[in-house]
Every structure is written in structure tokens, then in C-alpha cells.
């Protein structure tokens, strides 16, 4: 195992009362750019259990998909774990290599630090896992988030899916991500791609 170290802060997620008002503040007052707005399906994997919608914004000169995630909650007054009140939703940390991501995941497992889940797909289309700090704050750890070119075109993404990070086939996933550039994801069958290295049952 390597000695994984966080490369940089990736993005911060906040929960707000009014999505439109917050997007207007960050884009019109601070001059950030709106990448996309995403509505979470409660029945799918992802933040949808607690989150209703999200806006993803980036700096004026950024090519990264987002630096700030702005969420509205299904029940802002709930007291369930995992970012269920207005304010900070999660902190995201970027790794330079997928091996660092995997090694950090193993560190969490070995030290019995709570892991929420691991996922692919959704806005940014990056492989990531979520773990809790000692106070229950959600930390996201990820590798290879989508980049936005000078044309401001957002690449389509597959639905959010839970994965087993230890058995995840990064090579196959990255090949499909490359194939997805400029393609209609409706034409790509993500379900048939054996994203897990485990034999299919």
C-alpha cells in the first residue's frame, strides 16, 4: 500500500433554503459559472434520499465540473445523519491517482472509520467514496472528475450507481468515459459493462 495524501480540496457542498436565490448569488454576485442543475430521483442511489435538487457551479476560469455543490433538501428540518440541515453538506477531496483513492478507502476500512458508500455516475461522473469524520461530517474522496472545455459543453453522464470500490474495474470505466466524449449516453449500455471485476452471477 502507498501512503495516500489528499492532493487538493476538490469542492464544497452546501444545503440551502432556495436554490434559485443561491445560484443567483454565486453566479451574479461572485461571478461563478453554472455548470448544470440536477434533480435527484428519490428511488435511485445517490444523495436522493435527502437531497431534492442540486446546482453545480465553478470558478470563472475553471475547467473542472464544479467547485461548489448547492443542494436543496427534501426535508430541511429532519435530523437524520448525513447533511440534513441547512449549511455545510459535504467536503470533497481530490486525489491525483486512482490508487491513492483506493488506498484511502482501505485506510478507512482498516481503522473502522464509517464509510457511507462508494459511487460512480451523476454530475461530474467521477469514482468516489463518502466517509464520516469524528463529528459526522461527510467527506467525499474522488478521482478523475469531468472537465469543462472552452466551449462550456457539459458531457452527459450515466445515472448514479453504488459500487464496490475494491472490485471496481477502473480500466473498463475509463474506456467507456473516453468513448462517451461527444457521444449520446443513451447509446451506451452502462449496465452491460462489467464495472465490477467480480464474476457476474
ROLUM-729110 format. One record per atom (N, C-alpha, C, O): residue in three letters; z, y, x. Coordinates in steps of 0.05 Angstrom, whole numbers, plus 5000, padded with zeros to 4 digits. Example, Ala and Ser with C-alpha at 12.3 -4.5 7.8 and 13.67 -1.06 7.14 Angstrom:
2
ala515648865264ala515649105246ala515649345264ala516949345285ser514249555257ser514349795273ser515750015258ser516150235268
END
This chain:
201
unk500049765017unk500050005000unk500050255018unk501450265038unk498450455010unk498450705024unk500850865015unk502450784998unk501151105027unk503351285019unk502051505002unk501351715012unk501751464975unk500351654959unk501751924957unk504251934954unk500252134958unk501352404955unk499552554936unk497052534937unk500652714918unk499152874900unk497453074916unk498453204934unk494853094909unk493053274924unk493353564914unk493353754930unk493653594888unk493853864876unk494653854847unk494353644834unk495654074837unk496154094808unk493454094794unk491754244801unk493153914774unk490653904760unk490454084736unk488654254735unk492254054717unk492354224694unk495054214681unk496654034687unk495554394663unk498054404647unk497254394618unk495354514609unk498854244603unk498454234574unk500754374559unk503054334565unk499954534539unk502054664523unk501554604494unk499254564486unk503654614478unk503454574449unk503954844436unk505854984443unk502154924418unk502255194406unk502255184376unk501654974364unk502955404363unk503055414334unk500355464322unk499755374300unk498655614336unk496055704325unk493955674347unk493855834366unk492155474344unk490255414365unk488255644369unk487755724391unk487255754347unk485255964349unk486456214363unk485156334380unk488856284356unk490256514368unk490556464398unk490156654414unk491356224406unk491856174434unk489256164450unk489156274472unk487156044439unk484556044452unk483556324456unk482556394478unk483956494436unk483056774439unk484656914461unk483457074476unk487156864464unk488756984485unk487756904512unk487257074529unk487456634516unk486756544543unk483856604550unk483256644574unk482056624531unk479256684537unk478656984537unk477257084554unk479757124517unk479157414515unk480957584532unk480057784544unk483557514533unk485357684548unk485357604578unk485257774595unk485457344583unk485557254611unk482857194623unk482557164647unk480757194606unk478057154616unk477356864624unk475456824639unk478856674614unk478256394619unk475956304601unk475156444583unk474756064608unk472455964593unk473255724576unk474555544586unk472455724551unk472955494534unk470855274540unk468455314538unk471855034547unk470154814553unk469454664527unk467054624521unk471454594511unk470954464486unk473554454470unk475754484480unk473154404444unk475354364425unk475154074415unk472953994408unk477353934414unk477253644407unk479353594385unk481553694387unk478453444365unk480253374343unk481053084346unk479352904347unk483553034347unk484552764352unk484752594327unk485852684306unk483752354328unk483852164306unk486552014308unk487151894328unk488052034287unk490751914288unk490651614292unk492651494302unk488551484284unk488351194285unk487551094313unk487750854318unk486651274330unk485651184357unk487851214378unk489851354374unk487351084400unk489151124423unk488851414433unk486751544429unk490851514445unk490751784456unk493151944446unk495151834437unk492952204449unk495152384440unk495352394410unk497152524399unk493452264395unk493252304367unk495652244350unk495952334328unk497552084361unk499952024347unk501552284341unk502652314320unk501552464361unk503052714358unk501252954357unk502053164346unk498852934367unk497153174370unk494953174349unk493652974343unk494553404337unk492453444317unk489753534329unk487653424323unk489953734347unk487453834359unk488153954387unk490454014393unk486053974403unk486454084430unk484054254438unk481754194432unk484654474452unk482554634465unk482954614495unk485154624505unk480654584509unk480754544538unk479354784551unk476954824547unk480854934568unk479755174580unk480055154610unk481655004621unk478255304624unk478255304653unk477955594663unk477355774647unk478455634689unk478155894700unk475255994700unk473455834697unk474956254703unk472256374701unk470356264722unk467956254718unk471456174745unk469756074767unk470055774771unk469055654791unk471455634753unk471955354755unk469655184747unk468055254729unk469254954761unk467354754752unk468854514741unk467654334729unk471454494744unk473054274733unk473154304703unk473054524692unk473254074689unk473154074660unk475254254647unk474554404629unk477754234656unk479754414645unk482054444664unk482854264679unk483254684663unk485754744677unk488154764658unk490454744666unk487554814633unk489554844613unk488754694587unk486554724577unk490554524577unk490154384552unk491954524531unk494354554536unk490854614509unk492354754488unk492354574463unk490254524452unk494654484455unk494854294433unk496254404408unk498054574411unk495354324385unk496954364361unk497954084353unk496653884357unk500354084341unk501753834335unk501653764306unk501553934288unk501653504300unk501653414272unk504253494258unk504253564235unk506453474273unk509053544261unk510653704282unk512153584297unk510253964283unk511554134304unk514554124304unk515754194324unk515754034282unk518654034281unk519853764287unk522353724287unk518153564293unk519153294298unk520653284324unk520253454342unk522453084327unk523953064352unk523552794365unk525352684378unk521152684362unk520452434376unk519852484405unk519152714412unk520052274423unk519452324451unk516452394455unk514752324439unk515952534476unk513252584484unk512052844473unk510152824458unk513053064481unk511853324475unk511453374445unk509253394435unk513653384430unk513453414401unk514553684392unk515053724368unk515053874410unk515854144403unk513954334416unk512554264435unk513854584406unk512154784418unk513054844447unk515454844453unk511154904464unk511754954492unk510254774510unk507954704505unk511454684532unk510154514551unk509554234539unk511354114527unk507154144542unk506353884532unk506353674554unk507653464552unk504953734576unk504953554599unk504053704624unk502853924622unk504653594647unk503753694673unk501853484685unk502553244684unk499553564695unk497553374705unk497153414735unk496953634745unk497153184750unk496853184779unk494353034787unk493852814777unk492753154805unk490253034813unk490552884840unk491952984858unk489252654842unk489052504867unk486252524878unk484352544863unk486052504905unk483452514918unk482052244916unk479552234917unk483552024914unk482351764914unk483451594891unk485751644882unk481951404882unk482951224861unk485151044872unk486950964857unk485150984898unk487250814909unk489950964908unk491950834903unk489951224913unk492351374910unk493451364881unk495851344877unk491651374862unk492451354834unk493751084828unk495851074816unk492450874838unk493550604834unk496250574848unk498050454837unk496450674872unk498950644887unk501250804874unk503550704874unk500651034863unk502751184849unk503651024824unk505951024817unk501750904810unk502350734787unk504250514796unk506250454782unk503650384818unk505350164828unk508150274835unk510150134831unk508250514846unk510850624853unk512550664828unk514950604828unk511250754806unk512750784781unk513750514772unk516050494763unk512050314773unk512850044764unk515149934781unk517149844771unk514849954808unk516849844826unk519549984823unk521649864827unk519550244817unk522050394814unk523050404785unk524850554779unk521650254768unk522450244739unk522450524726unk524150574709unk520550684734unk520250954722unk518550914697unk516550784698unk519451034674unk517950984649unk515051074651unk514351294659unk513250884643unk510350944640unk509650944611unk510350754596unk508351154602unk507551164574unk505150994569unk505150814551unk502951034584unk500550864582unk498550954603unk499051144618unk496350804605unk494050874622unk491550884605unk491350724586unk489751074611unk487351104593unk484951194608unk484951274632unk482651164594unk480151284602unk479051424577unk480151394555unk476851574581unk475451694558unk476751944548unk478752034558unk475452064528unk476352314517unk475552554535unk474052514554unk476352794528unk475553034543unk476253004573unk478552944580unk474353054590unk474753024619unk473952744629unk473252714652unk474152544612unk473252274617unk474252164644unk472652064660unk476852194649unk477952114675unk479851884671unk481151854650unk480151714692unk482151504692unk484851634698unk485051794717unk486851554683unk489451684686unk491651504675unk491151314660unk494151564684unk496451454670unk498551664666unk498551874680unk500251614647unk502351804640unk505151684645unk505651454637unk506851834658unk509551744663unk511551964658unk510752204656unk514051894655unk516152084648unk517852154672unk518551984688unk518552414674unk520452494695unk523252444684unk523552364661unk525352494700unk528052424691unk528952574666unk530752474652unk527652794660unk528452944635unk526552884612unk526753004591unk524752684616unk523052604594unk520452764592unk518952734573unk519952944612unk517353094612unk515052914619unk515352744637unk512852944605unk510552784610unk509052884635unk508353124636unk508552704654unk506852764677unk504352594675unk504552344672unk502052714678unk499452564678unk498552554707unk498652754722unk497652314715unk496552274742unk493652184739unk493151984725unk491752314752unk488952244747unk487252264772unk487952374792unk484852154769unk482752154790unk480052194777unk479452074756unk478452364789unk475652404781unk475152504753unk474052374736unk476152754748unk475552874722unk472752994723unk471753064744unk471453014699unk468753124698unk468653404708unk470553554706unk466453474720unk465853744729unk463853884711unk462253754698unk464054144709unk462254304692unk460354464711unk461254604729unk457754434707unk455754564724unk455354854716unk456654954698unk453554984731unk453055264725unk451655314698unk451655534688unk450555094687unk449355124660unk451355104637unk450655144614unk453955064644unk456155044625unk455854814605unk457154814584unk454154614611unk453754394593unk456054194597unk456654114620unk457254104575unk459353914575unk458253634571unk456853584551unk458753454589unk457853184587unk459353044564unk461753074562unk457952894548unk459252744527unk461152534539unk460852474563unk462952444523unk464952254534unk465452034513unk465152074489unk466251794523unk466951574505unk469651624492unk471051804500unk470251474471unk472851504458unk475151434477unk474751294497unk477551544472unk479851484488unk480551184484unk480651084462unk481051054507unk481750764506unk484050714525unk484150824547unk485950554516unk488150464534unk487050254553unk485350094545unk487950254577unk487050064597unk489449944612unk491750054611unk489049724626unk490949614645unk489949704672unk488049604683unk491349894684unk490450024708unk490149824731unk488249844747unk491849624733unk491749424754unk489149264753unk488149174773unk488149224729unk485749054725unk483249204719unk481149084712unk483449464720unk481149634713unk478949624733unk479449644757unk476449594724unk474149574742unk473049864747unk471249954732unk474149994767unk473250274773unk470350284780unk468950474772unk469350084795unk466550094803unk464650094779unk462750244778unk465249914760unk463549904736unk463750164720unk461750254709unk466150264718unk466550514702unk465050744715unk463850904701unk465250764741unk463850994755unk460850964753unk459451164752unk459850714754unk456950684750unk456150784722unk454050914719unk457650714702unk457050804675unk457251104672unk455751224658unk459251224685unk459551514684unk457051644696unk456051844685unk456051534718unk453651654730unk451251624712unk449651804709unk451151394699unk448951344680unk449051534656unk447051604644unk451551614650unk451951784626unk451052074631unk450752224612unk450752144656unk449952424661unk447252484649unk445252354655unk447152664630unk444652744617unk443852544596unk441652574585unk445452344590unk444752144570unk446352184545unk448452314545unk445352074523unk446752074498unk448651834498unk447651604499unk451251884497unk453151654499unk452951474475unk453951244476unk451651554454unk451251374432unk449451144440unk449550934427unk447851184461unk446050974470unk447450784491unk446250594499unk449850854498unk451350694518unk453450524504unk454950634488unk453650274511unk455550104498unk457950064517unk458049884533unk459950234513unk462350224530unk463949984524unk465349874542unk463949884500unk465549654493unk464549404507unk466149234514unk461949384511unk460849144524unk461149144554unk460948934567unk461649384565unk462149394594unk464849264600unk466849344587unk464949084619unk467448944624unk469149124642unk469249094666unk470449314629unk472049514644unk474449384657unk475449494677unk475449164646unk477649024659unk476448794675unk474548664667unk477648754699unk476648534716unk477648264706unk476748054715unk479548264687unk480548014675unk478247884660unk476648014647unk478147614661unk476147474645unk476547544615unk478747554605unk474247584601unk474447644573unk475147394557unk474047174562unk476947414538unk477847184522unk475947144499unk476346954483
END
